[in-house]
Amino acid sequence: MSESMEWAQIVEDYVNSLAWPAVAVIFICLFRTRIGALIDRIQKGKVAGIEFDSPTQPDPPEPPEGLELVDQDQGAGQSEAGQAPTQVDLEKIALARLVYFERLYRLMHGTQIALLRYLNRFHTVGAGVQTLQPFYQTHRERGKALGVTSQQAWDSYVGFLLQAQLIQPVQGGYCITAIGRDFLQWTVSEGVPEDKLL
């Protein structure tokens, strides 16, 4: 065998040994948001002989400071002290919002996003609990179909949205908040899939 053929064989072996890891890295980079959301959704499993069961939806992250600057409860563009925020403040708030919305999305169920979309049609009027129950029932049915034995209670299902400040209670039901509407706009601008399994 000639020296050039030996080098060609070495290069071919090297490329073959790196092909699958390179494909895996590219795949992970392209689908990192969806993979992260999938990992966050895993409720029960067994890895390396260790079993785990996470029956409830994790608490949402704490809203970033200044998120309420654009909420309806305060004057537009006014801080709590009554001063207009600087451009740097607004940029920090915008970045914090993006991070907050991405974290929320990873923890939310697809039916919760659908519920927000439904409430968005009614703005501040909101919808009654009985009108919103089908979203929760769909969530439970999807969980059963996937073999999830522990089911989230209605109070926890809605409580997540309340704690995340995406909805607020109104007489006999709930309505979407300004933050909830901004979250829905974020889902559209980011192009994230809204129909998640659970």
Beta strands, then each sheet from edge to edge (+ up, - down):
strand 1: 44-47
strand 2: 50-53
strand 3: 127-128
strand 4: 167-170
strand 5: 173-176
sheet 1: 1+ 2-
sheet 2: 3+ 5- 4+
end
